[in-house]
Every structure is written in C-alpha cells, then in structure tokens.
C-alpha cells in the first residue's frame, strides 16, 4: 500500500482549521445558537500577582551599572577652509586624435632571447649557491658531531675554544652566502634593466612606424583587433637589436659593474 505524503504547504493551510476545532475546555461554553441572542461574555476579574524579581542562572555575577554618560560636553566641530577659487588656465591646443596600439609586455619578455639568457644564467648561479649552502651545512653538522664525541676528552677551556671556532665558521659562512645571494639578485636586475631600457625605445620605434601615438598594455584592454597588437613585431625587433645582454660575473658586486656605462645598443626613436 503506498504511503501518503503531505506537503508542508498543505499542513500550513490545515493548521487554522485544527486550531478552530481544538478549543480548550475553559472556552467550551463560548457557543452560539442561530436564532437566539448570544450571551454576553462574563468578564473575568484580573488576577493580581506580586511582582517577582528576575531570575538569573546560578553562578552568574551581577555587574555594576555603567556610570552615566556626561552629555554636557559639546562636540567640537573643526571648520574646514573653503575650497579656493581656481583661476582659469590659458587655453591650449587640442591633442591629436588617438591612434591606439596594444602590447603584451610579459609575452615580449618571455619570448626575448636576452631575457631567456638572464633567466638561464641567474638560475644556474642560484642552483650553485644552493649546492654550496647544503655542503656547508653538512660540514657544520659533521663538526658538531665530532665536537660532541670529543667532549669528554677535552678540558672546559678546549671545549669553549672549539665551540667558539665552530660558531665563527658558521657566522662567516652565513655572511658569505648572504653576500652571494645579494650579488646574484643585483646581477639579475642589471641584466633585466638593460632589456627594459631598450624595450621602451623599440616600442616607440614600432609604434611610430604604424603612426600610433598611444600604446596600451594588453591586460588593460577588454577587446581589440589584431591590427592594434604590436607584441610580435616588438619581440622580433628586440631580438634583432639585443640578442643578449652583459651580466656581471658572480664574483663582482653589480654595484661596481653598474657604476660605468652599461653595454648594449641604443635604439633611436
């Protein structure tokens, strides 16, 4: 036999009917006979109950009432100076009509051979630095184990000397690793800086060849046609003019190498 299901909407519609039928016994005599006058309901005398203090759960603590807020102090309003009247500027010429171009700089940097060279050289130097750091840390652990094994055979003075020598080695090695990290980062900045300086000139050169006077980043444009995009032309011209850059060696601080003129072609606008 199938089970019957009653929806919530039907139950909500039937509740008032059930409430009218299920009348409490105290109101059972409140009836009405057609054709007769309905008796007036008897007024019930109000039941007076003594006021009871509010109950609170056990273990609660009654906090003192907060002090009254002093509303006599008036708020101080700071009067701001009025906006100055700006004199009219002399009328200047109307700018030319915009001829717009679009370029994707990240795409150019990924496809540029000079940028790939910087990534390759800097990546190799960082890997070499990581290997040297791991070897030095392994040497520290070996020296610490040797010192722990010889602790019982050395005097306190000899032990303090060995510990001081190990600490000095660790401190000096950490300084060398930090200096090498800084040199690698600065060398990468020098290489990328050469590309960025030439890229600006190449973008200007390609834009002027198309008669463009406004070039926007591709990420800032929601819709454009291919004729506006000069990314590939800029990439080809950049690779033709600057196939590689000069990266300072890892033994020379880039600040010293960058103090003189950086090598590389200069593209005339």
Buried (B, 14 or more C-beta within 10 A) or exposed (E): EEEEEEEEEEEEEEEEEEEEEEEEEEEEEEEEEEEEEEEEEEEEEEEEEEEEEEEEEEEEEEEEEEEEEEEEEEEEEEEEEEEEEEEEEEEEEEEEEEEEBBBBBEBBBEBBBBBBBBBEBBEEBBEEBEEBBEEBEEEBEEBEEEBEEEEEEEEEEEBEEBEEEBEEBBEEBEEEBEEBBEBBEBBBBBBBBBBEBBBEBBBBBBBEEBEBBEBEEBEEBEEEEEEBBBBBBBBBBBBEBBEBBEBBEBEEBBEEBBEEEBEBEEBEE
